[in-house]
């Protein structure tokens, strides 16, 4: 830690314990016709789409490219390039990234759209500081609830606006705590995996969702700055909150799936990113306790139009809601990795 007046600046390091996905939105999604899949190496090659369209125009391939995009659903970018004798070397100036896809794509099978990891304007993946703050907000909220600093005051408010009103109070605890974006993540530390929804009985749903992720056991570095004049928590409190949240997370959320997932060895972790699912982002379980929280969450999910067909009222039979844990599997017969688990160290 270094000090600059009333500012305390810490090195925060994340070590991925499982694949990590933080999406970049629609701008980072690659349609299955927009990337080059090399079956020989099992890798995916992304190109700058604007520059590729310029390449198509400059080489008088507009009509052929339109025909490829609109009329040939089983034809992919490699096929289009091979048809016109265009090599990857011809595209070397517009290639943005090459990523291992052996865990997600199968030679000879249909391809899938790929949800890309958030990246900067130079196509370098990174973890936004806002994502870290969001994850640690849940962690600090858990400890404040456990200490009795944040509690249910009016059940009628909860029924009208559920637990959202609590966040405004909890957010005040991280006022004066700021996080930088991370250092760029090396392309060699990225790969592509499939999303699996694991149920407590071992059954797995396999939506056709493919994501670019950070590999396990990668260190991601950033800065945490605490303004000692206004912050209501210090670094030691955040460390304690992470440790206690980790224990709660394992016991409350992961126990039903323990037979099927790789155990999380770390005792100081957060669940980070959209790919990690519901559990790392809620305060319903800490507020109500597991038995009531399962009922509350099941009813809440069932009331949302998009989820009504998912049968969440049956989650109570599994003693966990939502009943699916967000995972991926990196070997055909191996156990599943729960997405987004990152060990935290603050120095």
C-alpha positions as CSV (number, residue, x, y, z in Angstrom):
1,X,0.0,0.0,0.0
2,X,1.1,3.5,-0.7
3,X,-0.3,6.8,0.6
4,X,-0.9,10.0,-1.1
5,X,-2.3,12.4,1.5
6,X,-5.6,10.9,2.6
7,X,-5.6,8.4,-0.3
8,X,-4.6,4.8,0.3
9,X,-3.6,3.0,-2.9
10,X,-3.6,-0.8,-2.8
11,X,-2.5,-3.5,-5.3
12,X,-5.5,-5.7,-5.9
13,X,-4.9,-9.1,-7.6
14,X,-7.4,-11.5,-8.9
15,X,-6.4,-15.1,-9.6
16,X,-9.0,-16.9,-11.7
17,X,-10.0,-20.2,-10.1
18,X,-12.4,-21.0,-13.0
19,X,-13.1,-19.5,-16.4
20,X,-14.1,-15.9,-16.1
21,X,-16.6,-14.2,-18.5
22,X,-17.4,-10.4,-18.5
23,X,-19.3,-9.6,-21.6
24,X,-18.8,-6.5,-23.8
25,X,-22.4,-6.3,-25.0
26,X,-23.6,-6.6,-28.5
27,X,-20.5,-4.9,-29.8
28,X,-18.4,-7.8,-28.6
29,X,-20.6,-10.6,-30.0
30,X,-19.3,-12.4,-33.0
31,X,-21.8,-14.1,-35.3
32,X,-20.9,-17.5,-36.5
33,X,-20.3,-16.2,-40.0
34,X,-18.0,-13.4,-38.8
35,X,-15.0,-15.4,-37.5
36,X,-12.6,-17.8,-38.9
37,X,-12.5,-21.3,-37.4
38,X,-9.4,-23.3,-38.0
39,X,-10.3,-26.9,-37.5
40,X,-6.6,-28.0,-37.7
41,X,-5.5,-26.0,-34.6
42,X,-8.9,-25.7,-32.9
43,X,-8.6,-21.9,-32.8
44,X,-10.9,-19.1,-33.7
45,X,-9.5,-16.0,-35.4
46,X,-11.4,-12.7,-35.1
47,X,-11.1,-9.9,-37.6
48,X,-12.0,-6.2,-37.4
49,X,-15.4,-6.2,-39.1
50,X,-15.2,-2.6,-40.5
51,X,-11.8,-3.3,-42.0
52,X,-12.9,-6.6,-43.4
53,X,-15.9,-5.0,-45.1
54,X,-13.5,-2.5,-46.7
55,X,-11.4,-5.5,-47.8
56,X,-14.4,-7.0,-49.4
57,X,-15.2,-3.7,-51.2
58,X,-11.7,-3.2,-52.4
59,X,-11.5,-6.7,-53.8
60,X,-14.9,-6.5,-55.6
61,X,-16.4,-9.2,-53.5
62,X,-19.6,-7.4,-52.4
63,X,-22.1,-9.5,-54.3
64,X,-20.4,-12.7,-53.4
65,X,-20.2,-11.7,-49.7
66,X,-23.9,-10.7,-49.7
67,X,-24.7,-14.1,-51.2
68,X,-22.6,-15.9,-48.5
69,X,-24.2,-14.0,-45.7
70,X,-27.8,-14.3,-46.9
71,X,-28.1,-17.6,-48.7
72,X,-25.7,-20.1,-47.3
73,X,-26.5,-20.9,-43.6
74,X,-24.0,-23.8,-43.5
75,X,-21.1,-21.8,-45.0
76,X,-18.6,-20.0,-42.8
77,X,-16.0,-17.4,-43.2
78,X,-13.2,-19.9,-43.9
79,X,-15.3,-21.4,-46.7
80,X,-15.9,-17.9,-48.2
81,X,-12.1,-17.1,-48.0
82,X,-11.1,-20.5,-49.5
83,X,-13.6,-20.0,-52.3
84,X,-11.8,-16.8,-53.3
85,X,-8.3,-18.1,-52.6
86,X,-7.8,-15.6,-49.7
87,X,-5.3,-16.7,-47.1
88,X,-5.1,-15.5,-43.5
89,X,-1.8,-13.9,-44.4
90,X,-3.8,-11.6,-46.7
91,X,-5.8,-10.5,-43.7
92,X,-3.0,-10.2,-41.2
93,X,-3.5,-6.4,-40.9
94,X,-7.1,-6.8,-39.8
95,X,-6.8,-9.8,-37.5
96,X,-7.6,-8.7,-33.9
97,X,-7.2,-11.9,-31.9
98,X,-6.6,-15.6,-32.1
99,X,-8.2,-17.7,-29.3
100,X,-8.2,-21.4,-28.4
101,X,-11.7,-22.9,-29.1
102,X,-11.0,-26.6,-28.6
103,X,-13.4,-26.8,-25.5
104,X,-16.3,-25.2,-27.4
105,X,-16.3,-26.0,-31.1
106,X,-16.1,-29.4,-32.7
107,X,-14.7,-29.9,-36.2
108,X,-17.4,-30.8,-38.8
109,X,-20.2,-29.5,-36.6
110,X,-22.2,-26.3,-36.9
111,X,-20.6,-23.2,-35.4
112,X,-22.2,-20.9,-32.9
113,X,-22.2,-17.2,-32.2
114,X,-19.5,-16.2,-29.7
115,X,-20.0,-13.8,-26.9
116,X,-16.8,-11.9,-26.7
117,X,-15.0,-10.7,-23.5
118,X,-15.0,-6.9,-22.9
119,X,-11.9,-5.3,-24.5
120,X,-10.4,-1.9,-25.1
121,X,-10.1,-0.1,-28.4
122,X,-6.9,-2.1,-29.1
123,X,-8.9,-5.4,-28.7
124,X,-7.1,-6.2,-25.4
125,X,-9.4,-7.9,-22.9
126,X,-9.6,-6.4,-19.4
127,X,-11.7,-6.4,-16.2
128,X,-13.6,-3.1,-15.6
129,X,-13.2,-1.6,-12.2
130,X,-17.0,-1.3,-12.1
131,X,-17.3,-5.1,-12.2
132,X,-14.9,-5.4,-9.2
133,X,-16.8,-2.8,-7.3
134,X,-20.1,-4.5,-8.0
135,X,-18.9,-7.9,-6.8
136,X,-17.4,-6.4,-3.7
137,X,-20.6,-4.5,-3.0
138,X,-22.3,-7.8,-2.6
139,X,-19.5,-9.1,-0.4
140,X,-19.6,-6.0,1.9
141,X,-23.4,-6.1,2.0
142,X,-23.3,-9.7,3.2
143,X,-21.0,-8.8,6.2
144,X,-23.1,-5.7,7.0
145,X,-26.2,-7.9,7.1
146,X,-24.5,-10.4,9.2
147,X,-23.4,-7.7,11.7
148,X,-27.0,-6.4,11.8
149,X,-26.0,-3.0,10.2
150,X,-28.5,-3.6,7.3
151,X,-31.8,-5.3,8.1
152,X,-35.4,-5.6,7.1
153,X,-37.3,-2.6,8.4
154,X,-40.6,-2.9,6.6
155,X,-41.9,-6.1,5.0
156,X,-44.4,-4.1,3.0
157,X,-41.6,-2.2,1.3
158,X,-40.0,-5.5,0.3
159,X,-43.2,-6.8,-1.2
160,X,-43.5,-3.6,-3.3
161,X,-39.9,-3.1,-4.4
162,X,-38.3,-6.4,-3.2
163,X,-34.8,-5.8,-1.8
164,X,-33.7,-3.0,-4.1
165,X,-34.2,-0.4,-1.4
166,X,-31.4,-2.0,0.6
167,X,-28.8,-1.3,-2.1
168,X,-29.0,2.4,-1.7
169,X,-27.9,2.0,2.0
170,X,-25.3,-0.6,1.2
171,X,-23.8,1.4,-1.6
172,X,-22.9,4.1,0.9
173,X,-20.5,1.7,2.6
174,X,-18.3,1.7,-0.5
175,X,-18.4,5.4,-1.1
176,X,-14.9,6.7,-1.3
177,X,-13.6,3.3,-2.5
178,X,-12.6,3.3,-6.2
179,X,-11.2,0.6,-8.5
180,X,-9.2,1.1,-11.7
181,X,-9.7,-1.0,-14.7
182,X,-7.3,-4.0,-14.8
183,X,-4.1,-4.2,-16.8
184,X,-4.7,-5.8,-20.2
185,X,-5.1,-9.6,-20.2
186,X,-2.8,-11.4,-22.6
187,X,-4.5,-13.1,-25.5
188,X,-2.7,-16.4,-24.6
189,X,-4.7,-16.4,-21.4
190,X,-8.0,-16.4,-23.2
191,X,-10.0,-19.3,-24.5
192,X,-13.6,-20.1,-25.6
193,X,-15.9,-22.4,-23.7
194,X,-19.5,-23.5,-23.7
195,X,-22.1,-22.5,-21.1
196,X,-23.6,-25.4,-19.1
197,X,-26.5,-25.1,-16.6
198,X,-25.9,-27.7,-13.9
199,X,-28.8,-28.9,-11.7
200,X,-28.4,-30.3,-8.1
201,X,-29.4,-33.8,-9.4
202,X,-26.5,-33.8,-11.9
203,X,-28.6,-33.1,-15.0
204,X,-27.2,-30.5,-17.3
205,X,-28.9,-28.1,-19.8
206,X,-26.7,-27.2,-22.7
207,X,-27.9,-23.9,-24.2
208,X,-26.1,-23.1,-27.4
209,X,-24.1,-20.3,-25.7
210,X,-20.4,-20.0,-26.4
211,X,-18.2,-17.4,-24.6
212,X,-14.7,-16.0,-24.7
213,X,-13.3,-16.3,-21.2
214,X,-10.1,-15.9,-19.2
215,X,-8.5,-19.2,-18.4
216,X,-8.2,-20.5,-14.9
217,X,-5.0,-19.7,-12.9
218,X,-4.5,-16.3,-14.5
219,X,-3.5,-13.2,-12.5
220,X,-5.3,-10.0,-13.2
221,X,-4.0,-6.8,-11.6
222,X,-5.6,-3.5,-10.8
223,X,-5.6,-0.7,-8.2
224,X,-7.9,-0.1,-5.3
225,X,-8.0,3.5,-3.9
226,X,-9.6,4.3,-0.5
227,X,-10.3,7.9,0.4
228,X,-9.8,7.8,4.2
229,X,-11.7,11.0,4.7
230,X,-15.0,9.7,3.4
231,X,-14.8,5.9,3.2
232,X,-16.8,3.9,5.7
233,X,-14.8,0.7,5.3
234,X,-11.1,0.1,5.2
235,X,-9.0,-2.5,3.4
236,X,-9.0,-4.9,6.4
237,X,-12.8,-4.8,6.5
238,X,-13.0,-5.6,2.8
239,X,-10.6,-8.5,3.3
240,X,-12.6,-9.9,6.2
241,X,-15.8,-9.5,4.2
242,X,-14.3,-11.5,1.2
243,X,-13.2,-14.3,3.6
244,X,-16.6,-14.6,5.3
245,X,-18.5,-14.3,2.1
246,X,-16.4,-17.1,0.6
247,X,-17.4,-19.4,3.4
248,X,-21.1,-18.4,3.1
249,X,-21.0,-18.9,-0.7
250,X,-19.6,-22.4,-0.4
251,X,-22.0,-23.6,2.3
252,X,-25.1,-21.9,1.0
253,X,-24.9,-22.1,-2.8
254,X,-22.3,-24.7,-3.8
255,X,-23.1,-27.5,-1.4
256,X,-26.0,-28.9,-3.5
257,X,-23.7,-29.3,-6.5
258,X,-20.6,-30.6,-4.7
259,X,-20.6,-34.0,-6.3
260,X,-20.4,-32.6,-9.8
261,X,-18.1,-29.5,-9.6
262,X,-14.4,-28.9,-9.0
263,X,-14.0,-27.9,-5.4
264,X,-13.0,-24.3,-4.8
265,X,-9.8,-24.4,-2.7
266,X,-9.5,-20.7,-2.1
267,X,-11.1,-19.2,1.1
268,X,-10.9,-15.6,-0.3
269,X,-12.8,-15.3,-3.5
270,X,-15.6,-13.4,-5.2
271,X,-18.0,-14.5,-7.9
272,X,-17.3,-12.1,-10.8
273,X,-18.9,-11.4,-14.1
274,X,-22.2,-12.0,-15.8
275,X,-21.3,-15.6,-16.5
276,X,-21.2,-16.5,-12.7
277,X,-25.0,-16.4,-12.3
278,X,-27.3,-15.1,-9.6
279,X,-25.7,-16.1,-6.4
280,X,-22.8,-13.7,-6.4
281,X,-25.1,-10.7,-7.0
282,X,-27.9,-11.1,-4.5
283,X,-28.5,-10.2,-0.8
284,X,-31.8,-12.2,-0.5
285,X,-30.1,-15.2,1.0
286,X,-28.2,-13.3,3.6
287,X,-31.3,-11.2,4.5
288,X,-33.8,-14.0,4.9
289,X,-31.7,-17.2,5.5
290,X,-31.7,-20.0,3.1
291,X,-35.1,-21.7,3.7
292,X,-37.1,-18.5,3.2
293,X,-34.8,-17.2,0.5
294,X,-35.4,-20.2,-1.7
295,X,-39.1,-19.6,-1.6
296,X,-38.7,-15.8,-2.1
297,X,-36.4,-16.2,-5.1
298,X,-38.5,-18.9,-6.7
299,X,-41.6,-16.8,-6.5
300,X,-39.8,-13.7,-7.7
301,X,-38.4,-15.5,-10.8
302,X,-41.8,-17.1,-11.5
303,X,-43.4,-13.6,-11.5
304,X,-41.0,-12.4,-14.3
305,X,-42.6,-13.0,-17.7
306,X,-39.4,-14.2,-19.4
307,X,-38.9,-16.9,-16.7
308,X,-42.5,-18.1,-16.3
309,X,-42.0,-21.1,-18.5
310,X,-38.9,-22.2,-16.6
311,X,-40.8,-23.7,-13.7
312,X,-39.0,-22.0,-10.9
313,X,-41.6,-22.8,-8.3
314,X,-40.2,-26.3,-8.4
315,X,-36.9,-24.9,-7.2
316,X,-38.0,-25.5,-3.6
317,X,-37.7,-29.2,-4.2
318,X,-34.0,-28.8,-4.7
319,X,-33.6,-26.4,-1.8
320,X,-31.9,-23.8,-4.0
321,X,-33.2,-21.1,-6.4
322,X,-32.4,-20.6,-9.1
323,X,-31.7,-24.3,-9.4
324,X,-29.1,-24.1,-12.2
325,X,-25.5,-23.3,-11.4
326,X,-23.6,-21.6,-14.2
327,X,-20.7,-23.9,-15.2
328,X,-18.6,-25.2,-18.0
329,X,-16.7,-28.4,-18.5
330,X,-13.2,-28.5,-19.9
331,X,-12.9,-32.3,-20.5
332,X,-15.5,-34.7,-21.8
333,X,-15.6,-36.8,-18.6
334,X,-14.4,-34.3,-16.1
335,X,-16.2,-32.3,-13.4
336,X,-17.7,-28.9,-14.0
337,X,-16.1,-25.6,-13.3
338,X,-18.4,-23.0,-11.7
339,X,-17.9,-19.8,-13.7
340,X,-16.4,-16.6,-12.5
341,X,-14.7,-17.6,-9.2
342,X,-11.7,-15.4,-8.6
343,X,-9.3,-15.4,-5.6
344,X,-8.7,-11.9,-4.2
345,X,-5.6,-10.5,-2.6
346,X,-5.1,-6.9,-1.5
347,X,-1.7,-5.6,-0.6
